[in-house]
Amino acid sequence: MKGAHRLLTDSLGRTLEVPLEPKRIVSLCPSQTETLFALGLEGRIVGRTRYCIHPAPAVEKVPIVGGTKKVDTPLISALEPDLIIAQKEENTPEIVEELSAIAPVYVTKVESYEEALESIRRLGEVTGRLAQAQDLVHKIEAAFAPLCPAGPPLPVLYLIWRKPYMAAGKGTFIHSLLTRLGWENVAAILPGRYPTLEAPERLSPACVLLSTEPYPFSEKHFPEVQRLWPQAQLVVVRGDYFSWYGVRMQEAAPYLQRLQQELQRFALS
């Protein structure tokens, strides 16, 4: 510790000198912005991306500093942050490097359920809200406890994009949730974390999950998807509940349990 600062290591293994208690935080990841509010940091968040829309309406008074892939560096500098929080998948290495000249940039990495919980603890540690973060983690763990796999794994395909069709593959938070629910992610055999389905007929899902984000799938897409997988059950699912790690996981757990039960009934029919 040096003065009112201390050394912490982020999820990428980078050692940073950060304020003991940050007062002006810029957050560049929507799910993390929502989590920072949940940790009681509303009055300390001075910048967010245009995609950081929760919690509404509280977040709306925070200045927008751009998107997740392109930020307004002069504006961020003018906000005089003492801590910038980024995310490996959401933000580019170039953004992290550029903003590091303004303030320490703490980067998190989430590719599994376990890493999602760890990222909450890390956010609590770097912002001086570790006790609140630990409490939130315990609540999420309790909410997820009933989601025990039942029966043989159900082969599922989780679509995230159309034209071209893309799916959530291995090494993703979504994949981690699918397996935690007791399902087999058929896209896990493909290379890459979000593979393009160049030969969709080679996959044999019993159920295709059409996510509402990033591509806004809806029931109007059922006919074209059904032509690719005639025998599969099609279900539109809330993308935020499968991809927003952080405080939203507590809200997502009951939804995932209901979906798990619905697909279990389908598998037994």
N, C-alpha and C positions, 0 to 999 in steps of 0.2 A: 504494500500500500504506500502511496506517495501523496502526502497532503490529503486532499479530499477525493483522491482517486485510488483505484486498485487494479490489479492485473487479473483478467479473466480470459479463459480460452473459449472460443466459440465452437460451433459444431463442425467447422472445417479445420479445427486444430490451430487456428490463428490466435496468438496471444495479443490482447488489446489492453490498453490503459483506458479504463472507463470511469466515469464519475461514481462516487460511492452511492449517490442518490441522484440520478438524472432528473433534470428539471424541464428540459425541452427535447422531446423525442419526436423523430420523424419515423413513421412506420410505412414500409413499402410492400406489405403483403396483407390482403384483405382479412384472412382468417386470424392473423396475428394482431391486426389492429383491433378486431372485435375482442380478442382475448385480453389485450392490454386494458381495454375499457373494463372488462370483467374483473381485472385485478385492482381496480380503483384508481387508474391513472388518467382518467378523463381530463383533468386539468393540466396535464403535462404533455399531452400529445399535440404538437404544433404543426404537423404535416402528415398527409396521407395520399394514397393514389386515388384516381377516380373510381377505381373498382372497390375501394374500401367503403361500402355502403351500410355496414352494420357496426354498432347498433344504431338504428334510426330511432328518433331524429337526432340523438346526441352527437353522432359523428359528423353531422352536416355542417356544424360550425367550424370544423377543422379545415384549414386551407388545403386545397388540392395541389399536389406538386408534379402532376403528370400521371403516366401509367406505370405498369410494372416493368415494361421493357424499355421505356424512354421517359426520363425524368427531366424536370426543369432545374438544372443544377444551379443557376444564379438565384432562383427563387428559394431553393433549399438553403443556400448560403445566407441569403437575407434573413431567413427565419432563425438563424444562429442556433442550430441544434447542438446539444452536447452529447447526443447519442442517436445513431441511425440504425434501425433494425431492418435487416433484409432477409431474404430467403433464397436458398440456392436454386430452387427450381423456378421460382417466380422472377427473380432478378438476375441480370447478366453479370459476369465477372467484370466487364468494362464499367458498369454502373458502380459496383462495389469499389473498384480502384479509383474511379473519378471522385466519388463522394468521400473517400477516405482522407482526401485533402481538406475536407471541411470539418469532419468529426469522426470519432471511432465508429466503424460500421460493423455491427455484430450480426453474423450470418447464422441462421439455423438451417438444418437439413432434416426433412421428414420423408421417409420412404416406407414407414411401417407404423402400426398402432403403437408399438413400444416407443418408437422415436417421437411420435406425436406427444405422448405423455412426457417424455424427456424434454421436448422443446418447451412445454409449458413451464416445467421446472426451471429451465434455462432462462426463459423470459422473466420469471419471477426473480431469479438470482441477479440478472443484469440490471433490473429496474428497482431493486430493493424491495421486492414484494414476494419473497420466497415463501413466507408462511401462507399467504393467500394462494399462491400457486400450488403448494402442496395440498391445501384444502380442496382446490378445484380438481386436482388429479384424483384424489380419493373419491370425490363425487362421481367423476367419470368412470372410474374403475367399478364403483358400485352399480352404476347405470348399465355397464356392459356385462356385468356378472351373469345375468340371465341368458345371454346369447351363447348358449352351449350348442355345438353341432349335434344334430340328431339324424340318424340314418346314414346311408351311403352318400358320398359327396355328389351334389347335383351339378352337372356340367353347365356353366353359365358363360355368357359373353357380355362384357360391359362396353357398350359403344360410347365414345366421347365425341366423334366427329363424323360428318357426312361429306361426301365428294371431296376427297376419297374417304371411305369408311376407315376409321381408326378406333382402336380399342385400348383399354388399360391393360398393360402387360405386367410381367413380373418386375419386382423392384419398385413398386409404387404403393402409396398409401391405400389406394383403392384395392389393389390386389390383396394387401394385407387384411382389409376388412372382408373381402369376399371369402378368403380362406378362414377367417375367424368365424364367419357365419356358417361354415361347414360346406362351402361350395368349391367346385373345381373350376378355376379360371382357364378356359380352353385356349385363351390367347397367350398363356404363359409359355407355350412351346415356341412362340415366335420370337425373333430377335428384337431387342429394343424394349424400352419401357412403355412406349406408346406406339405400337406397330401399326403400319398401314396394312389393311387386309387385301393384299394383292390377289389372293386365291381364297376367297371366303368359303367356297364350296368344300374346302379341305377341313373346315372346322365343323364340329357336330354338337352345338350347344342344345341342351334341352330347354333352356330359357335364354332369351336375349333381353338384357337390361338396357333401355334407351335413356341415357342421362339427359337431364334438362340443362346441363352446362358442362363444358363450354359451348357445345352446339345445343340449341334449344329443341331437342327432340320432343315430339308429341305424338298423339295417336294418328295424326294425319300421315305419319311416315310408316305406319304399320304395313300397308300393302306392299311397298317396295322392299321392306325388310323381310316380310313373310315369303316373298318370292326367292330370296336367298336361302332362307332356312324354313322350309314349309312345315316341318314338324315341330318347330320350337314355339314355346309360349312367349309372347311379347309383353313386356311390362315397362311403362315409363316410370323412372325413378328420379327422386330429387337429387340432383348432382351435388348440391351443397352438403347434404348429409353423408355423401360418400367421399367428399374431397376437402371439406373445410375442417382441418385439424385444429384443435384448440377448444375453446369453451363450447362451440357448437356441437361437439361430440356428445355432450350431456343431453342435449335436445334431440340428437340424432338417434340415440340408443333405442328409445321406445319405438321409433319409426322402423328401424332396422329389425327389431324383434317382430313387429307385425308383418313385415315383408318376409322374414324368415319363415314364419308360420304359414303365410299364404303360399309360398313356393313349396313348402313341405307338403301341404295338402295337394298341390298340383302333382308332386312327384309320386304321391301315393295313389293318385286317381288312375 
